[in-house]
Amino acid sequence: MTAVAPAPVSEIRLTTLHATRGANFWSTRPVTRMDVAVGAYEHISSADVSGLAEQLVAALPGLVEHECSIGEHGGFVMRLRRGTYAPHIIEHVALELQTMIGHDVGFGRTRGGDVEGEYTIVFEHEHEQVGLRAAALALETVHRAFAGRLAPGHVGTAVRELAALASTPDAPPIAQRVTAGVSGGSGRAECVALLHRALGRNDDEHLLIDVAPAFILYAGLPYARSRLAIILDTQLGDVPQRYREPERARRLTGTLIDGVPRGGFLVCPASEPDLIEDAREAGCRVAVFSSEDSIDDSALEVATAVARVRDGAIWVEHCGDAEPAGPLRDDQPATAQVAAALAAYVLRDSGVRR
């Protein structure tokens, strides 16, 4: 093999770097996210560069403990020798640098980025500033390894810096508890306003949070727990195109489920069976709604409460009993109106609450 690292002008560029503190698209744990533009490294694997795997293992011997997708001891080193790419290597180096200062971290993901030629790297951290700095140090370490310039003392210096950062106060964990988080591609503000109105505008007990999908993607949930989550739809418009695809859009809005404790509620469209299943697996109860009269039987079978539109009015049902919740108005999104009526019912009705 011959070293074929590209010229410095083609170095990997860091385009985005931030940390999330609450539950997020990637994990229920705090993570660091970095986006990198890989340039000429797009087509150069670790197997193309003579001695690269040996350099990295000599500098970071703990890499042999990384199972990676192979699922066994030495799995990542095996991938290095067979050939893997710079963003994936950066992920593992960032994790190992933190492990070397005693932090128990292991979760990481590397995926195609939001634009062509970029990759998104996500990895767990215990200390926010350590995670952010580990990202930059990992990128530098991998650059040096591809260029054949990974000096023996480089990793030691990086570890000492991270250890010093780890001794400083960390950002406090998110602890806020709210009544409900509301997400979806449209109608969030209207739903919050309607729900406030239904519960009583002067009722300070209820804190309702409008959570834009883009905020979830880049910052995670802004609260720790909510009594219920309201997902209006998964037709997203404020996120990059790849997150508008159905599966990712459901995962993104479904992050709200991670903030609901067991026995809490998900209020969501009856037409979203995957969200319903995710909530049930998390131990949540489900209330479903539709802006039409018809609802699929499979949703009705698992729902604790249901809201639908019949003859121009919103009806809420529980245990076979139905009651009107007001007319459907033309000046508000139908989905927001039906979801707000259902959420209000769930929050205040003693027959539904625990």
VOBA-1610 file (N, C-alpha, C; in pm, whole numbers, padded with zeros to 5 digits, always signed):
BEGIN
Met+00085-00120+00000Met+00000+00000+00000Met+00088+00124+00000Thr+00036+00230-00056Thr+00108+00356-00064Thr+00024+00466-00001Ala+00089+00550+00077Ala+00016+00662+00139Ala-00032+00756+00029Val-00160+00787+00032Val-00216+00873-00072Val-00297+00987-00011Ala-00258+01033+00107Ala-00332+01143+00169Ala-00330+01265+00079Pro-00443+01333+00064Pro-00448+01448-00023Pro-00370+01566+00031Ala-00349+01664-00055Ala-00276+01784-00015Ala-00353+01860+00092Pro-00285+01944+00172Pro-00352+02018+00280Pro-00473+02097+00234Val-00473+02147+00110Val-00587+02227+00064Val-00715+02144+00058Ser-00700+02012+00061Ser-00816+01924+00056Ser-00850+01866+00193Glu-00799+01925+00300Glu-00824+01873+00434Glu-00972+01875+00467Ile-01009+01786+00558Ile-01147+01783+00607Ile-01174+01913+00682Arg-01289+01973+00650Arg-01327+02099+00716Arg-01443+02075+00810Leu-01431+02128+00930Leu-01539+02124+01028Leu-01639+02233+00993Thr-01764+02195+00964Thr-01864+02294+00923Thr-01967+02324+01032Thr-01990+02228+01121Thr-02085+02248+01231Thr-02034+02173+01353Leu-02046+02236+01470Leu-02009+02170+01595Leu-02098+02223+01706His-02171+02134+01770His-02251+02174+01885His-02283+02053+01971Ala-02329+02080+02092Ala-02366+01975+02185Ala-02515+01983+02216Thr-02575+01869+02239Thr-02713+01865+02286Thr-02713+01814+02429Arg-02801+01870+02511Arg-02804+01832+02653Arg-02922+01744+02687Gly-03032+01755+02613Gly-03149+01673+02641Gly-03161+01560+02542Ala-03273+01488+02550Ala-03301+01384+02451Ala-03299+01445+02312Asn-03249+01371+02215Asn-03227+01427+02082Asn-03255+01323+01975Phe-03243+01363+01850Phe-03271+01274+01738Phe-03188+01147+01744Trp-03068+01158+01797Trp-02973+01048+01790Trp-02980+00957+01912Ser-03009+01013+02029Ser-02996+00936+02152Ser-03075+01002+02264Thr-03103+00927+02368Thr-03161+00987+02489Thr-03052+01049+02575Arg-02926+01024+02539Arg-02812+01076+02616Arg-02757+01202+02550Pro-02686+01284+02626Pro-02621+01401+02565Pro-02519+01359+02460Val-02516+01429+02348Val-02422+01396+02242Val-02358+01523+02187Thr-02242+01504+02127Thr-02177+01609+02049Thr-02201+01577+01902Arg-02237+01679+01826Arg-02256+01661+01682Arg-02155+01747+01607Met-02088+01687+01512Met-02000+01762+01424Met-02031+01724+01280Asp-02036+01824+01193Asp-02052+01801+01050Asp-01921+01838+00982Val-01876+01752+00892Val-01748+01776+00825Val-01765+01764+00674Ala-01695+01851+00602Ala-01685+01841+00456Ala-01554+01768+00427Val-01563+01656+00356Val-01448+01566+00348Val-01357+01590+00228Gly-01403+01665+00128Gly-01317+01693+00014Gly-01264+01566-00051Ala-01134+01564-00077Ala-01072+01451-00146Ala-01071+01324-00061Tyr-01093+01337+00070Tyr-01096+01218+00156Tyr-01219+01132+00130Glu-01312+01180+00052Glu-01432+01104+00019Glu-01396+00967-00040His-01284+00960-00112His-01251+00839-00186His-01126+00770-00133Ile-01081+00806-00014Ile-00958+00747+00041Ile-00992+00676+00171Ser-00971+00546+00174Ser-01001+00470+00295Ser-00873+00446+00374Ser-00890+00396+00496Ser-00774+00366+00580Ser-00687+00256+00518Ala-00747+00171+00439Ala-00669+00065+00375Ala-00579+00119+00264Asp-00606+00240+00216Asp-00527+00299+00109Asp-00400+00367+00160Val-00390+00383+00292Val-00278+00460+00350Val-00191+00365+00431Ser-00070+00343+00386Ser+00021+00248+00450Ser+00047+00287+00595Gly+00025+00191+00687Gly+00059+00211+00828Gly-00040+00290+00908Leu-00152+00333+00848Leu-00245+00418+00921Leu-00306+00345+01041Ala-00350+00222+01020Ala-00410+00147+01131Ala-00310+00128+01243Glu-00186+00096+01209Glu-00083+00075+01311Glu-00054+00202+01389Gln-00049+00317+01320Gln-00028+00445+01389Gln-00136+00471+01493Leu-00261+00452+01451Leu-00372+00483+01540Leu-00377+00389+01659Val-00355+00261+01636Val-00360+00165+01746Val-00243+00187+01842Ala-00127+00224+01790Ala-00014+00252+01878Ala-00041+00375+01965Ala-00105+00476+01907Ala-00132+00599+01981Ala-00252+00587+02073Leu-00352+00507+02030Leu-00474+00490+02108Leu-00503+00340+02120Pro-00429+00268+02205Pro-00443+00122+02212Pro-00583+00077+02252Gly-00658+00164+02318Gly-00794+00128+02357Gly-00888+00109+02240Leu-00847+00150+02120Leu-00931+00128+02003Leu-00960-00019+01979Val-00872-00105+02029Val-00894-00249+02009Val-01017-00297+02084Glu-01062-00220+02182Glu-01181-00257+02259Glu-01310-00221+02186His-01302-00138+02083His-01421-00093+02012His-01474-00205+01921Glu-01593-00252+01950Glu-01651-00361+01869Glu-01700-00313+01734Cys-01746-00188+01727Cys-01799-00130+01604Cys-01914-00218+01552Ser-01949-00203+01426Ser-02063-00277+01371Ser-02037-00426+01359Ile-01911-00467+01369Ile-01879-00609+01361Ile-01929-00683+01485Gly-01933-00611+01598Gly-01992-00668+01719Gly-01904-00759+01798Glu-01772-00745+01784Glu-01681-00829+01861Glu-01555-00751+01892His-01481-00800+01994His-01357-00735+02035His-01265-00720+01914Gly-01212-00600+01898Gly-01124-00573+01785Gly-01197-00541+01657Gly-01328-00526+01664Gly-01407-00503+01542Gly-01368-00377+01469Phe-01346-00266+01542Phe-01311-00142+01474Phe-01172-00152+01410Val-01077-00213+01478Val-00943-00228+01420Val-00950-00313+01293Met-01038-00414+01296Met-01058-00494+01176Met-01109-00406+01062Arg-01204-00316+01094Arg-01256-00224+00992Arg-01144-00132+00941Leu-01058-00086+01031Leu-00946-00001+00990Leu-00859-00071+00887Arg-00830-00195+00912Arg-00738-00268+00824Arg-00804-00307+00692Arg-00933-00334+00697Arg-01005-00366+00574Arg-01032-00241+00490Gly-01048-00129+00560Gly-01074-00002+00491Gly-01202+00064+00539Thr-01188+00175+00609Thr-01302+00257+00646Thr-01260+00402+00626Tyr-01352+00495+00641Tyr-01324+00632+00597Tyr-01309+00730+00713Ala-01250+00844+00682Ala-01208+00940+00785Ala-01320+00978+00882Pro-01443+01010+00838Pro-01545+01049+00936Pro-01572+00940+01040His-01578+00815+00995His-01601+00704+01088His-01485+00690+01185Ile-01363+00712+01138Ile-01246+00704+01226Ile-01249+00817+01328Ile-01288+00936+01286Ile-01298+01049+01379Ile-01394+01017+01493Glu-01508+00955+01460Glu-01605+00917+01563Glu-01540+00832+01671His-01467+00727+01629His-01407+00636+01726His-01293+00701+01803Val-01216+00785+01738Val-01107+00853+01808Val-01164+00950+01912Ala-01272+01021+01880Ala-01334+01112+01976Ala-01384+01036+02099Leu-01441+00919+02078Leu-01486+00839+02191Leu-01367+00790+02274Glu-01262+00743+02206Glu-01149+00686+02277Glu-01073+00793+02356Leu-01060+00914+02303Leu-00994+01021+02377Leu-01067+01048+02509Gln-01199+01039+02506Gln-01275+01058+02630Gln-01260+00938+02724Thr-01256+00819+02666Thr-01236+00700+02749Thr-01102+00706+02821Met-01003+00764+02756Met-00868+00771+02813Met-00861+00863+02934Ile-00962+00949+02955Ile-00964+01031+03077Ile-01066+00975+03177Gly-01112+00852+03151Gly-01199+00787+03247Gly-01347+00804+03226His-01388+00866+03115His-01530+00884+03089His-01587+00759+03023Asp-01703+00718+03071Asp-01767+00596+03021Asp-01860+00630+02905Val-01805+00635+02786Val-01882+00670+02667Val-01861+00561+02562Gly-01965+00534+02484Gly-01952+00431+02382Gly-02041+00451+02261Phe-02143+00536+02275Phe-02237+00554+02165Phe-02180+00650+02061Gly-02188+00613+01934Gly-02147+00701+01825Gly-02212+00659+01695Arg-02229+00755+01607Arg-02286+00728+01475Arg-02220+00820+01372Thr-02198+00769+01253Thr-02150+00848+01141Thr-02242+00822+01023Arg-02296+00928+00968Arg-02392+00916+00859Arg-02365+01022+00753Gly-02423+01003+00636Gly-02416+01106+00533Gly-02474+01235+00584Gly-02415+01347+00544Gly-02456+01477+00597Gly-02577+01535+00527Asp-02607+01659+00563Asp-02724+01726+00511Asp-02705+01775+00368Val-02579+01788+00325Val-02550+01827+00187Val-02445+01732+00131Glu-02437+01724+00000Glu-02342+01634-00065Glu-02200+01670-00026Gly-02120+01568+00001Gly-01980+01591+00037Gly-01958+01615+00186Glu-02065+01611+00265Glu-02053+01630+00410Glu-02098+01503+00482Tyr-02045+01486+00603Tyr-02085+01376+00690Tyr-02120+01432+00827Thr-02216+01368+00891Thr-02255+01403+01027Thr-02199+01297+01121Ile-02124+01342+01220Ile-02063+01253+01320Ile-02125+01288+01455Val-02177+01190+01524Val-02239+01210+01654Val-02177+01113+01752Phe-02142+01161+01871Phe-02087+01072+01973Phe-02126+01121+02112Glu-02133+01027+02202Glu-02173+01054+02340Glu-02066+01132+02415His-02107+01214+02511His-02012+01278+02601His-02068+01279+02743Glu-01979+01284+02840Glu-02020+01300+02980Glu-02011+01445+03024His-01921+01522+02963His-01896+01661+02997His-01901+01739+02866Glu-01986+01841+02861Glu-02012+01909+02734Glu-01887+01966+02670Gln-01807+02038+02746Gln-01687+02100+02689Gln-01584+01996+02648Val-01578+01886+02722Val-01488+01777+02683Val-01532+01718+02548Gly-01662+01699+02532Gly-01712+01646+02406Gly-01679+01736+02288Leu-01703+01866+02305Leu-01677+01960+02197Leu-01529+01963+02160Arg-01444+01964+02263Arg-01300+01969+02235Arg-01250+01835+02179Ala-01309+01725+02225Ala-01269+01594+02173Ala-01297+01585+02023Ala-01403+01650+01978Ala-01434+01650+01835Ala-01319+01712+01755Ala-01275+01829+01798Ala-01167+01898+01726Ala-01036+01821+01735Leu-01006+01766+01853Leu-00881+01692+01870Leu-00883+01562+01789Ala-00998+01499+01780Ala-01008+01377+01699Ala-00986+01408+01552Leu-01044+01517+01505Leu-01025+01557+01365Leu-00877+01581+01337Glu-00807+01651+01426Glu-00665+01677+01407Glu-00585+01547+01410Thr-00619+01457+01502Thr-00549+01330+01514Thr-00562+01247+01386Val-00680+01242+01331Val-00702+01164+01210Val-00631+01227+01090His-00632+01361+01082His-00555+01428+00977His-00408+01386+00984Arg-00351+01388+01104Arg-00210+01354+01121Arg-00184+01208+01081Ala-00277+01120+01118Ala-00259+00979+01086Ala-00263+00956+00935Phe-00355+01020+00865Phe-00363+01004+00720Phe-00236+01059+00652Ala-00178+01162+00712Ala-00057+01221+00655Ala+00070+01151+00701Gly+00057+01049+00789Gly+00174+00978+00840Gly+00253+01059+00939Arg+00187+01155+01008Arg+00257+01244+01100Arg+00200+01239+01242Leu+00149+01125+01282Leu+00093+01114+01416Leu+00205+01085+01515Ala+00260+01192+01574Ala+00374+01182+01665Ala+00330+01113+01795Pro+00423+01042+01860Pro+00389+00968+01982Pro+00329+01057+02092Gly+00373+01181+02101Gly+00326+01266+02211Gly+00195+01338+02183His+00144+01331+02061His+00025+01409+02025His-00096+01370+02107Val-00123+01241+02117Val-00241+01195+02189Val-00227+01225+02338Gly-00107+01209+02392Gly-00086+01240+02533Gly-00119+01384+02565Thr-00078+01476+02478Thr-00110+01617+02497Thr-00260+01640+02490Ala-00327+01575+02395Ala-00472+01589+02382Ala-00543+01538+02506Val-00498+01427+02559Val-00562+01369+02677Val-00544+01459+02798Arg-00427+01517+02814Arg-00406+01608+02927Arg-00497+01730+02917Glu-00517+01780+02796Glu-00607+01893+02778Glu-00750+01856+02814Leu-00795+01739+02769Leu-00931+01697+02800Leu-00949+01672+02949Ala-00847+01614+03014Ala-00855+01590+03157Ala-00869+01722+03233Ala-00797+01825+03188Ala-00809+01956+03253Ala-00948+02013+03234Leu-01003+01999+03115Leu-01139+02046+03091Leu-01240+01970+03177Ala-01217+01841+03194Ala-01310+01759+03272Ala-01316+01801+03417Ser-01213+01869+03466Ser-01210+01914+03606Ser-01286+02045+03626Thr-01331+02107+03518Thr-01408+02232+03528Thr-01556+02200+03539Pro-01637+02293+03593Pro-01781+02267+03607Pro-01846+02240+03471Asp-01931+02140+03468Asp-02003+02106+03346Asp-02130+02189+03337Ala-02186+02200+03217Ala-02315+02265+03201Ala-02420+02186+03279Pro-02508+02253+03351Pro-02607+02180+03431Pro-02701+02101+03342Pro-02744+01984+03388Pro-02838+01906+03308Pro-02973+01976+03299Ile-03045+01950+03192Ile-03180+02005+03178Ile-03271+01934+03278Ala-03341+02012+03359Ala-03424+01954+03465Ala-03569+02001+03457Gln-03600+02092+03368Gln-03734+02150+03364Gln-03840+02045+03331Arg-03952+02052+03403Arg-04068+01967+03376Arg-04181+02055+03326Val-04247+02010+03221Val-04352+02090+03159Val-04478+02005+03146Thr-04587+02072+03114Thr-04711+01999+03093Thr-04708+01924+02961Ala-04671+01995+02854Ala-04673+01932+02722Ala-04574+01998+02629Gly-04513+01916+02544Gly-04436+01965+02431Gly-04517+01940+02305Val-04514+02035+02213Val-04592+02027+02089Val-04497+02037+01971Ser-04502+01939+01881Ser-04416+01944+01763Ser-04495+01903+01639Gly-04430+01917+01525Gly-04492+01889+01397Gly-04452+01995+01297Gly-04494+01974+01173Gly-04453+02067+01067Gly-04535+02193+01058Ser-04654+02194+01114Ser-04739+02313+01106Ser-04841+02309+01219Gly-04896+02427+01251Gly-05004+02437+01349Gly-04961+02433+01494Arg-04829+02437+01521Arg-04784+02425+01661Arg-04830+02543+01745Ala-04806+02662+01697Ala-04843+02781+01774Ala-04994+02786+01797Glu-05070+02750+01695Glu-05216+02750+01708Glu-05261+02647+01811Cys-05197+02530+01810Cys-05233+02425+01904Cys-05204+02470+02047Val-05089+02532+02069Val-05054+02581+02202Val-05156+02684+02250Ala-05191+02778+02163Ala-05287+02882+02201Ala-05424+02821+02231Leu-05469+02728+02149Leu-05599+02665+02171Leu-05599+02582+02299Leu-05490+02514+02328Leu-05484+02432+02448Leu-05481+02521+02573His-05407+02632+02566His-05410+02728+02677His-05552+02776+02702Arg-05621+02806+02594Arg-05759+02856+02607Arg-05849+02750+02669Ala-05831+02626+02626Ala-05915+02519+02679Ala-05887+02490+02826Leu-05761+02508+02867Leu-05724+02478+03005Leu-05743+02598+03097Gly-05756+02717+03038Gly-05768+02839+03117Gly-05642+02921+03107Arg-05653+03039+03048Arg-05535+03122+03022Arg-05464+03163+03150Asn-05532+03172+03261Asn-05471+03217+03386Asn-05421+03099+03470Asp-05425+02982+03413Asp-05381+02864+03487Asp-05229+02848+03472Asp-05154+02894+03571Asp-05008+02890+03563Asp-04953+02749+03582Glu-05041+02655+03613Glu-04997+02518+03633Glu-04945+02457+03503His-04997+02503+03390His-04968+02437+03263His-04866+02515+03181Leu-04750+02456+03159Leu-04647+02514+03074Leu-04643+02431+02946Leu-04678+02495+02836Leu-04686+02428+02706Leu-04574+02481+02617Ile-04496+02391+02559Ile-04375+02428+02484Ile-04392+02394+02337Asp-04379+02494+02251Asp-04377+02476+02105Asp-04234+02438+02066Val-04215+02314+02020Val-04080+02264+01990Val-04069+02241+01840Ala-04002+02331+01770Ala-03984+02317+01626Ala-03896+02195+01597Pro-03926+02119+01493Pro-03841+02005+01457Pro-03695+02044+01437Ala-03669+02161+01379Ala-03531+02204+01360Ala-03459+02223+01493Phe-03532+02271+01593Phe-03471+02287+01727Phe-03434+02150+01783Ile-03525+02053+01769Ile-03495+01918+01817Ile-03370+01864+01748Leu-03361+01886+01618Leu-03250+01831+01541Leu-03117+01887+01587Tyr-03111+02016+01614Tyr-02983+02080+01643Tyr-02956+02099+01792Ala-03059+02094+01876Ala-03037+02119+02018Ala-03099+02015+02110Gly-03185+01928+02059Gly-03252+01832+02144Gly-03371+01894+02215Leu-03435+01817+02302Leu-03550+01869+02375Leu-03508+01978+02472Pro-03587+02085+02485Pro-03551+02193+02578Pro-03601+02170+02720Tyr-03653+02052+02749Tyr-03702+02020+02882Tyr-03669+01873+02911Ala-03681+01837+03040Ala-03646+01700+03078Ala-03766+01606+03072Arg-03881+01652+03117Arg-03999+01568+03124Arg-04123+01647+03087Ser-04220+01579+03028Ser-04350+01640+03000Ser-04459+01539+03033Arg-04573+01588+03080Arg-04683+01497+03112Arg-04736+01430+02985Leu-04734+01505+02877Leu-04773+01444+02750Leu-04698+01510+02636Ala-04689+01438+02526Ala-04630+01490+02402Ala-04739+01499+02298Ile-04739+01608+02223Ile-04836+01627+02116Ile-04760+01636+01984Ile-04782+01543+01895Ile-04720+01545+01762Ile-04832+01565+01661Leu-04831+01681+01596Leu-04942+01717+01506Leu-04933+01646+01372Asp-04813+01633+01320Asp-04792+01564+01192Asp-04643+01540+01175Thr-04606+01472+01069Thr-04465+01448+01038Thr-04428+01505+00901Gln-04504+01602+00856Gln-04476+01669+00728Gln-04391+01793+00760Leu-04261+01776+00762Leu-04171+01879+00814Leu-04118+01968+00704Gly-04100+02095+00735Gly-04050+02190+00637Gly-03933+02272+00684Asp-03897+02266+00812Asp-03791+02353+00865Asp-03661+02278+00888Val-03646+02160+00826Val-03526+02079+00844Val-03469+02044+00707Pro-03340+02005+00700Pro-03284+01962+00571Pro-03365+01850+00508Gln-03357+01838+00378Gln-03442+01746+00302Gln-03437+01603+00354Arg-03319+01556+00393Arg-03308+01416+00434Arg-03390+01385+00558Tyr-03415+01487+00641Tyr-03495+01465+00762Tyr-03644+01482+00735Arg-03680+01515+00612Arg-03821+01521+00576Arg-03872+01387+00525Glu-03780+01295+00499Glu-03820+01162+00456Glu-03899+01096+00570Pro-04002+01017+00536Pro-04096+00970+00639Pro-04033+00907+00762Glu-03939+00816+00744Glu-03882+00747+00860Glu-03806+00843+00951Arg-03722+00930+00892Arg-03646+01024+00974Arg-03738+01129+01037Ala-03840+01173+00962Ala-03933+01271+01017Ala-04006+01215+01138Arg-04044+01088+01132Arg-04110+01025+01247Arg-04014+01014+01365Arg-03889+00975+01337Arg-03791+00966+01445Arg-03766+01102+01509Leu-03760+01206+01425Leu-03730+01339+01476Leu-03842+01390+01567Thr-03965+01388+01517Thr-04076+01433+01601Thr-04097+01338+01719Gly-04068+01209+01697Gly-04084+01111+01804Gly-03987+01129+01919Thr-03889+01219+01905Thr-03801+01250+02017Thr-03881+01298+02137Leu-03997+01360+02113Leu-04081+01406+02224Leu-04123+01291+02314Ile-04134+01171+02259Ile-04174+01055+02340Ile-04071+01028+02448Asp-03942+01056+02418Asp-03836+01032+02516Asp-03851+01118+02641Gly-03927+01227+02631Gly-03947+01313+02747Gly-04068+01278+02830Val-04145+01178+02786Val-04269+01140+02856Val-04241+01021+02946Pro-04271+01029+03075Pro-04248+00915+03164Pro-04346+00802+03137Arg-04316+00686+03186Arg-04406+00573+03173Arg-04542+00610+03232Gly-04648+00578+03159Gly-04782+00613+03204Gly-04829+00747+03154Gly-04736+00828+03098Gly-04775+00954+03037Gly-04841+00930+02902Phe-04870+01039+02831Phe-04948+01028+02707Phe-04873+01081+02586Leu-04893+01012+02474Leu-04864+01067+02342Leu-04997+01097+02274Val-05013+01221+02227Val-05128+01261+02145Val-05076+01275+02003Cys-05127+01194+01911Cys-05072+01195+01776Cys-05179+01156+01676Pro-05153+01176+01547Pro-05249+01136+01444Pro-05274+00985+01447Ala-05397+00947+01424Ala-05430+00805+01417Ala-05361+00738+01300Ser-05317+00817+01203Ser-05253+00764+01081Ser-05104+00741+01097Glu-05051+00748+01221Glu-04907+00730+01244Glu-04882+00606+01330Pro-04897+00486+01274Pro-04880+00364+01355Pro-04741+00348+01414Asp-04637+00397+01346Asp-04502+00381+01400Asp-04483+00465+01526Leu-04536+00588+01526Leu-04529+00670+01646Leu-04606+00605+01761Ile-04723+00551+01729Ile-04805+00484+01830Ile-04729+00367+01891Glu-04664+00288+01806Glu-04589+00172+01854Glu-04470+00216+01938Asp-04399+00321+01897Asp-04286+00372+01974Asp-04331+00415+02113Ala-04445+00483+02120Ala-04496+00528+02249Ala-04531+00410+02339Arg-04596+00310+02282Arg-04635+00192+02361Arg-04512+00116+02410Glu-04408+00107+02327Glu-04285+00041+02370Glu-04217+00117+02482Ala-04236+00250+02485Ala-04179+00332+02591Ala-04265+00334+02717Gly-04376+00261+02715Gly-04463+00256+02832Gly-04560+00371+02842Cys-04581+00443+02733Cys-04675+00556+02732Cys-04813+00509+02687Arg-04914+00582+02732Arg-05047+00562+02678Arg-05064+00653+02556Val-05163+00620+02473Val-05178+00688+02345Val-05319+00742+02331Ala-05329+00866+02284Ala-05456+00926+02243Ala-05439+00968+02098Val-05534+00928+02013Val-05518+00954+01869Val-05629+01046+01819Phe-05599+01117+01712Phe-05697+01210+01657Phe-05696+01204+01505Ser-05806+01252+01448Ser-05820+01264+01304Ser-05907+01384+01274Ser-05878+01453+01165Ser-05962+01565+01123Ser-06080+01517+01039Glu-06095+01385+01033Glu-06209+01324+00965Glu-06284+01237+01065Asp-06392+01174+01019Asp-06469+01088+01108Asp-06409+00948+01118Ser-06354+00898+01009Ser-06304+00760+01006Ser-06165+00751+01068Ile-06144+00645+01148Ile-06015+00615+01209Ile-05993+00465+01196Asp-05873+00426+01159Asp-05841+00286+01140Asp-05864+00207+01270Asp-05917+00086+01256Asp-05948+00004+01373Asp-05825-00027+01457Ser-05709-00043+01393Ser-05587-00076+01468Ser-05550+00035+01564Ala-05575+00161+01525Ala-05548+00273+01615Ala-05651+00278+01727Leu-05775+00250+01694Leu-05880+00251+01796Leu-05857+00145+01903Glu-05798+00033+01863Glu-05779-00077+01957Glu-05679-00043+02067Val-05583+00044+02038Val-05479+00073+02136Val-05495+00209+02202Ala-05583+00292+02151Ala-05597+00429+02202Ala-05680+00434+02329Thr-05633+00511+02427Thr-05709+00535+02549Thr-05819+00636+02525Ala-05791+00734+02441Ala-05889+00837+02407Ala-05874+00871+02259Val-05983+00921+02201Val-05987+00947+02057Val-06059+01079+02034Ala-06010+01155+01935Ala-06082+01275+01890Ala-06096+01268+01739Arg-06215+01307+01691Arg-06240+01307+01547Arg-06340+01417+01515Val-06358+01440+01385Val-06452+01542+01339Val-06574+01472+01280Arg-06691+01516+01327Arg-06816+01458+01279Arg-06918+01569+01262Asp-06972+01582+01142Asp-07075+01684+01114Asp-07031+01824+01155Gly-06904+01856+01123Gly-06855+01990+01149Gly-06820+02020+01293Ala-06818+01918+01379Ala-06786+01938+01520Ala-06678+01839+01563Ile-06604+01876+01669Ile-06501+01789+01726Ile-06565+01705+01836Trp-06543+01574+01828Trp-06594+01483+01929Trp-06477+01410+01994Val-06481+01399+02126Val-06379+01327+02201Val-06443+01204+02264Glu-06373+01090+02254Glu-06429+00964+02300Glu-06333+00897+02398His-06394+00832+02499His-06317+00755+02596His-06404+00641+02645Cys-06354+00519+02634Cys-06428+00400+02678Cys-06567+00392+02615Gly-06577+00430+02489Gly-06702+00420+02418Gly-06795+00537+02435Asp-06766+00624+02530Asp-06849+00743+02552Asp-06793+00860+02472Ala-06880+00931+02401Ala-06838+01046+02320Ala-06904+01172+02370Glu-06830+01282+02364Glu-06885+01411+02403Glu-06835+01518+02307Pro-06916+01619+02278Pro-06873+01725+02187Pro-06769+01815+02253Ala-06674+01861+02172Ala-06569+01951+02221Ala-06567+02082+02144Gly-06682+02116+02082Gly-06692+02243+02012Gly-06691+02228+01862Pro-06734+02331+01793Pro-06737+02326+01647Pro-06598+02337+01588Leu-06581+02282+01468Leu-06455+02298+01395Leu-06460+02431+01323Arg-06365+02520+01355Arg-06365+02654+01299Arg-06286+02659+01170Asp-06322+02753+01085Asp-06255+02768+00956Asp-06128+02852+00964Asp-06110+02927+01074Asp-05997+03020+01083Asp-05877+02961+01157Gln-05879+02831+01187Gln-05767+02766+01255Gln-05740+02633+01185Pro-05615+02586+01184Pro-05587+02454+01125Pro-05667+02345+01195Ala-05730+02260+01116Ala-05815+02156+01174Ala-05735+02064+01267Thr-05615+02025+01224Thr-05535+01935+01306Thr-05504+01995+01442Ala-05468+02123+01445Ala-05438+02191+01572Ala-05560+02192+01663Gln-05678+02216+01605Gln-05800+02222+01685Gln-05833+02086+01746Val-05828+01980+01666Val-05865+01848+01716Val-05763+01799+01818Ala-05633+01821+01790Ala-05529+01777+01883Ala-05539+01851+02015Ala-05566+01983+02011Ala-05579+02061+02134Ala-05698+02014+02216Ala-05811+01986+02150Ala-05929+01939+02222Ala-05900+01805+02290Leu-05830+01716+02222Leu-05798+01586+02279Leu-05700+01599+02394Ala-05597+01681+02376Ala-05498+01700+02483Ala-05562+01761+02606Ala-05650+01858+02588Ala-05719+01920+02702Ala-05801+01815+02777Tyr-05869+01730+02703Tyr-05950+01625+02765Tyr-05862+01530+02847Val-05750+01490+02788Val-05659+01398+02857Val-05606+01461+02985Leu-05573+01589+02981Leu-05513+01655+03096Leu-05612+01677+03210Arg-05737+01702+03179Arg-05829+01742+03286Arg-05929+01635+03326Asp-05943+01530+03246Asp-06048+01432+03275Asp-05996+01324+03367Ser-06058+01311+03485Ser-06010+01215+03583Ser-06027+01071+03537Gly-06114+01048+03438Gly-06131+00914+03388Gly-06017+00869+03300Val-05935+00964+03253Val-05823+00930+03168Val-05692+00939+03244Arg-05683+01037+03334Arg-05560+01054+03409Arg-05542+00943+03510Arg-05420+00922+03552Arg-05392+00816+03651Arg-05445+00858+03787
//
